[in-house]
Structure formats: structure tokens, C-alpha cells
Amino acid sequence: MKSSIAIISLFLSSILYVVMGFAFSEEKTKSRIDLVKTSTWFIAGPVNETQETINAIRKEKGIVRVTAKENPIGEIELNVMITESDSNDGAPTNLSQNSKYVSITYKSNQLIKLQAREGNAEGTGCVHGGSHPRVDLPISEKFTTIKIPWTNFRQDGNPNGKLLNVHNLCKFNFVNYNPSSGAILEIKSVIIE
């Protein structure tokens, strides 16, 4: 009798272990968001691609690609909401306190400023001209993956600038302020961890 109870207890413990492990694994997967896979991307500025083209290639090939026009005038701004939205503006996302960084796999033949746009004070939407904590994405002729801690995002890229509020994060703007003819930016993943 005791051995039967021990076997049943061991069996139930094993089931509980598997279920708990699956739940933990599923929660960990939920906390990893790849914006190339999950979200619509928006474009503004002198580029060859349209928003429709960018997103069609993204869905088919798993890559976001933009190319500057010949003799571009103005900046190029590639945007993606943290939480999927039908527009380039929407409600901000409150990232978990366990979220520590964003990991980006990209290549670019020009310096890119990565802005992390915060939401409005009410937490209901993104405001153009709001807070723009940012970091630099250096030139990389080959695909490279960089992990950027949230603490690196500072207002206007100033080392003493205000820190990013990850509990009110709307979107990322990949900005080329001075594009040259044919400048290319390709992004394979933007993973929030």
C-alpha cells in the first residue's frame, strides 16, 4: 500500500513538474517579443520602398529593408510600435520590470540613431515630439547582434540625459539623419528581453 502511494505521489509530482516547466517556458517565450515578426513597420523620408513593400518582404523573408533614394533630401525614419497597432501611433506598452534590454540584429552602411519613444503623461498614446531617449547603432557592413540595456537609452543620447521609462514605451524609431544615396538599413530581429 505504501509503495502504491509513493508511486502515485511520484507520478503526480512528475506531472506537476512538467506542467510547471511548460508554464514557465511559455511565460519566458511571451516575454521575448520580436518586432520583426509581430509588428507592422512604418516609413517616412526619401527611400525607395513603400510601407507595403517593407512589410511584404518582412512577412515573406523575415527582414526589414530600406534603401535611401538617389540624392536624398531629409531624414529617413523607420518606425515600429512595441505593441502592434494599425497606425504609427497607439497606446504605450508597460514592459515588465524583468525586461532588461533590447537585442537587435542588423546591418547598416551609415550611423543610425535608435530612438525609444515614450508615451504621453496619461499613458494613452504616443505624442510626436515627446521624449526621445536614444542610442547609436554603429555602422556594420555585416549582420551583427547587439544587446542594448534600457539604461543606455538617455534623452537626446546625452550621457547625463533622462533615462527611458520602460513602463511607458510606445515605439522605436530607426533614424538616419543624413542619408547618402543608396544608404541601406536591414534588420533581422528586434527582440525585447
Contacts in CASP RR format, 6 or more apart in sequence:
PFRMAT RR
TARGET T0000
AUTHOR 0000-0000-0000
METHOD contacts of the structure
MODEL  1
MKSSIAIISLFLSSILYVVMGFAFSEEKTKSRIDLVKTSTWFIAGPVNET
QETINAIRKEKGIVRVTAKENPIGEIELNVMITESDSNDGAPTNLSQNSK
YVSITYKSNQLIKLQAREGNAEGTGCVHGGSHPRVDLPISEKFTTIKIPW
TNFRQDGNPNGKLLNVHNLCKFNFVNYNPSSGAILEIKSVIIE
31 96 0 8 1.000
31 98 0 8 1.000
31 99 0 8 1.000
31 192 0 8 1.000
31 193 0 8 1.000
32 191 0 8 1.000
32 192 0 8 1.000
32 193 0 8 1.000
33 82 0 8 1.000
33 191 0 8 1.000
33 192 0 8 1.000
34 189 0 8 1.000
34 190 0 8 1.000
34 191 0 8 1.000
35 80 0 8 1.000
35 82 0 8 1.000
35 172 0 8 1.000
35 190 0 8 1.000
35 191 0 8 1.000
35 192 0 8 1.000
36 58 0 8 1.000
36 62 0 8 1.000
36 63 0 8 1.000
36 64 0 8 1.000
36 187 0 8 1.000
36 188 0 8 1.000
36 189 0 8 1.000
36 190 0 8 1.000
37 62 0 8 1.000
37 189 0 8 1.000
38 84 0 8 1.000
39 80 0 8 1.000
39 81 0 8 1.000
39 82 0 8 1.000
39 83 0 8 1.000
39 84 0 8 1.000
39 85 0 8 1.000
40 51 0 8 1.000
40 55 0 8 1.000
40 80 0 8 1.000
40 81 0 8 1.000
40 84 0 8 1.000
40 85 0 8 1.000
40 86 0 8 1.000
41 51 0 8 1.000
41 54 0 8 1.000
41 55 0 8 1.000
41 58 0 8 1.000
41 64 0 8 1.000
41 78 0 8 1.000
41 79 0 8 1.000
41 80 0 8 1.000
42 51 0 8 1.000
42 78 0 8 1.000
42 79 0 8 1.000
42 80 0 8 1.000
42 88 0 8 1.000
43 49 0 8 1.000
43 50 0 8 1.000
43 51 0 8 1.000
43 54 0 8 1.000
43 66 0 8 1.000
43 76 0 8 1.000
43 77 0 8 1.000
43 78 0 8 1.000
43 79 0 8 1.000
44 76 0 8 1.000
44 77 0 8 1.000
44 79 0 8 1.000
45 72 0 8 1.000
45 74 0 8 1.000
45 75 0 8 1.000
45 76 0 8 1.000
45 77 0 8 1.000
46 68 0 8 1.000
46 69 0 8 1.000
46 72 0 8 1.000
46 73 0 8 1.000
46 74 0 8 1.000
46 76 0 8 1.000
46 179 0 8 1.000
47 66 0 8 1.000
47 67 0 8 1.000
47 68 0 8 1.000
47 69 0 8 1.000
47 72 0 8 1.000
47 76 0 8 1.000
48 66 0 8 1.000
48 67 0 8 1.000
48 68 0 8 1.000
48 69 0 8 1.000
49 57 0 8 1.000
49 65 0 8 1.000
49 66 0 8 1.000
49 67 0 8 1.000
54 64 0 8 1.000
54 65 0 8 1.000
54 66 0 8 1.000
54 78 0 8 1.000
57 63 0 8 1.000
57 64 0 8 1.000
57 65 0 8 1.000
58 64 0 8 1.000
62 188 0 8 1.000
63 186 0 8 1.000
63 187 0 8 1.000
63 188 0 8 1.000
64 78 0 8 1.000
64 185 0 8 1.000
64 186 0 8 1.000
64 187 0 8 1.000
65 184 0 8 1.000
65 185 0 8 1.000
65 186 0 8 1.000
65 187 0 8 1.000
66 76 0 8 1.000
66 78 0 8 1.000
66 184 0 8 1.000
66 185 0 8 1.000
67 182 0 8 1.000
67 183 0 8 1.000
67 184 0 8 1.000
68 76 0 8 1.000
68 176 0 8 1.000
68 179 0 8 1.000
68 180 0 8 1.000
68 181 0 8 1.000
68 182 0 8 1.000
68 183 0 8 1.000
68 184 0 8 1.000
69 181 0 8 1.000
69 182 0 8 1.000
70 181 0 8 1.000
70 182 0 8 1.000
71 181 0 8 1.000
72 179 0 8 1.000
72 180 0 8 1.000
72 181 0 8 1.000
72 182 0 8 1.000
72 183 0 8 1.000
74 179 0 8 1.000
75 175 0 8 1.000
75 176 0 8 1.000
75 177 0 8 1.000
75 178 0 8 1.000
75 179 0 8 1.000
76 175 0 8 1.000
76 176 0 8 1.000
76 179 0 8 1.000
76 183 0 8 1.000
76 185 0 8 1.000
77 173 0 8 1.000
77 174 0 8 1.000
77 175 0 8 1.000
78 173 0 8 1.000
78 174 0 8 1.000
78 175 0 8 1.000
78 185 0 8 1.000
78 187 0 8 1.000
79 88 0 8 1.000
79 171 0 8 1.000
79 172 0 8 1.000
79 173 0 8 1.000
79 174 0 8 1.000
80 171 0 8 1.000
80 172 0 8 1.000
80 190 0 8 1.000
81 88 0 8 1.000
81 90 0 8 1.000
81 126 0 8 1.000
81 170 0 8 1.000
81 171 0 8 1.000
82 92 0 8 1.000
82 93 0 8 1.000
82 95 0 8 1.000
82 169 0 8 1.000
82 170 0 8 1.000
82 171 0 8 1.000
82 172 0 8 1.000
82 192 0 8 1.000
83 90 0 8 1.000
83 91 0 8 1.000
83 92 0 8 1.000
83 93 0 8 1.000
85 91 0 8 1.000
88 171 0 8 1.000
89 125 0 8 1.000
89 126 0 8 1.000
89 128 0 8 1.000
89 170 0 8 1.000
90 125 0 8 1.000
90 126 0 8 1.000
90 170 0 8 1.000
91 123 0 8 1.000
91 124 0 8 1.000
91 125 0 8 1.000
91 170 0 8 1.000
92 118 0 8 1.000
92 119 0 8 1.000
92 120 0 8 1.000
92 123 0 8 1.000
92 124 0 8 1.000
92 125 0 8 1.000
92 126 0 8 1.000
92 168 0 8 1.000
92 169 0 8 1.000
92 170 0 8 1.000
93 169 0 8 1.000
93 170 0 8 1.000
94 167 0 8 1.000
94 168 0 8 1.000
94 169 0 8 1.000
95 166 0 8 1.000
95 167 0 8 1.000
95 169 0 8 1.000
95 192 0 8 1.000
99 150 0 8 1.000
99 166 0 8 1.000
99 192 0 8 1.000
99 193 0 8 1.000
100 149 0 8 1.000
100 150 0 8 1.000
100 193 0 8 1.000
101 147 0 8 1.000
101 148 0 8 1.000
101 149 0 8 1.000
101 150 0 8 1.000
101 193 0 8 1.000
102 147 0 8 1.000
102 148 0 8 1.000
102 150 0 8 1.000
102 172 0 8 1.000
102 190 0 8 1.000
102 191 0 8 1.000
102 192 0 8 1.000
102 193 0 8 1.000
103 145 0 8 1.000
103 146 0 8 1.000
103 147 0 8 1.000
103 148 0 8 1.000
103 189 0 8 1.000
103 190 0 8 1.000
103 191 0 8 1.000
103 193 0 8 1.000
104 114 0 8 1.000
104 137 0 8 1.000
104 145 0 8 1.000
104 146 0 8 1.000
104 148 0 8 1.000
104 187 0 8 1.000
104 189 0 8 1.000
104 190 0 8 1.000
104 191 0 8 1.000
105 143 0 8 1.000
105 144 0 8 1.000
105 145 0 8 1.000
105 187 0 8 1.000
105 188 0 8 1.000
105 189 0 8 1.000
106 112 0 8 1.000
106 137 0 8 1.000
106 140 0 8 1.000
106 143 0 8 1.000
106 144 0 8 1.000
106 185 0 8 1.000
106 186 0 8 1.000
106 187 0 8 1.000
106 188 0 8 1.000
107 140 0 8 1.000
107 141 0 8 1.000
107 142 0 8 1.000
107 143 0 8 1.000
107 144 0 8 1.000
107 184 0 8 1.000
107 185 0 8 1.000
107 186 0 8 1.000
108 137 0 8 1.000
108 139 0 8 1.000
108 140 0 8 1.000
108 176 0 8 1.000
108 183 0 8 1.000
108 184 0 8 1.000
108 185 0 8 1.000
108 186 0 8 1.000
109 139 0 8 1.000
109 141 0 8 1.000
109 183 0 8 1.000
109 184 0 8 1.000
110 139 0 8 1.000
110 176 0 8 1.000
110 178 0 8 1.000
110 179 0 8 1.000
110 180 0 8 1.000
110 183 0 8 1.000
110 185 0 8 1.000
111 136 0 8 1.000
111 137 0 8 1.000
111 138 0 8 1.000
111 139 0 8 1.000
111 176 0 8 1.000
112 136 0 8 1.000
112 137 0 8 1.000
112 174 0 8 1.000
112 175 0 8 1.000
112 176 0 8 1.000
112 185 0 8 1.000
113 134 0 8 1.000
113 135 0 8 1.000
113 136 0 8 1.000
113 137 0 8 1.000
113 173 0 8 1.000
113 174 0 8 1.000
113 175 0 8 1.000
113 176 0 8 1.000
113 177 0 8 1.000
114 134 0 8 1.000
114 135 0 8 1.000
114 136 0 8 1.000
114 137 0 8 1.000
114 148 0 8 1.000
114 172 0 8 1.000
114 173 0 8 1.000
114 174 0 8 1.000
114 175 0 8 1.000
115 132 0 8 1.000
115 133 0 8 1.000
115 134 0 8 1.000
115 172 0 8 1.000
115 173 0 8 1.000
115 175 0 8 1.000
116 132 0 8 1.000
116 133 0 8 1.000
116 134 0 8 1.000
116 153 0 8 1.000
116 164 0 8 1.000
116 169 0 8 1.000
116 172 0 8 1.000
117 126 0 8 1.000
117 130 0 8 1.000
117 131 0 8 1.000
117 132 0 8 1.000
117 169 0 8 1.000
117 170 0 8 1.000
117 171 0 8 1.000
117 172 0 8 1.000
117 173 0 8 1.000
118 126 0 8 1.000
118 130 0 8 1.000
118 131 0 8 1.000
118 133 0 8 1.000
118 164 0 8 1.000
118 165 0 8 1.000
118 168 0 8 1.000
118 169 0 8 1.000
118 170 0 8 1.000
119 125 0 8 1.000
119 126 0 8 1.000
119 127 0 8 1.000
119 130 0 8 1.000
119 131 0 8 1.000
119 168 0 8 1.000
119 169 0 8 1.000
119 170 0 8 1.000
120 126 0 8 1.000
120 127 0 8 1.000
120 130 0 8 1.000
123 168 0 8 1.000
125 170 0 8 1.000
126 170 0 8 1.000
126 171 0 8 1.000
131 155 0 8 1.000
131 162 0 8 1.000
131 164 0 8 1.000
131 165 0 8 1.000
132 155 0 8 1.000
132 156 0 8 1.000
132 173 0 8 1.000
133 153 0 8 1.000
133 154 0 8 1.000
133 155 0 8 1.000
133 157 0 8 1.000
133 161 0 8 1.000
133 162 0 8 1.000
133 163 0 8 1.000
133 164 0 8 1.000
134 153 0 8 1.000
134 154 0 8 1.000
134 156 0 8 1.000
134 157 0 8 1.000
135 148 0 8 1.000
135 152 0 8 1.000
135 153 0 8 1.000
135 154 0 8 1.000
135 157 0 8 1.000
136 157 0 8 1.000
137 146 0 8 1.000
137 174 0 8 1.000
143 186 0 8 1.000
143 188 0 8 1.000
145 189 0 8 1.000
147 193 0 8 1.000
150 163 0 8 1.000
150 164 0 8 1.000
150 166 0 8 1.000
151 163 0 8 1.000
153 163 0 8 1.000
153 164 0 8 1.000
154 160 0 8 1.000
154 161 0 8 1.000
154 162 0 8 1.000
154 163 0 8 1.000
154 164 0 8 1.000
155 161 0 8 1.000
155 162 0 8 1.000
172 190 0 8 1.000
174 185 0 8 1.000
174 187 0 8 1.000
176 183 0 8 1.000
176 185 0 8 1.000
END
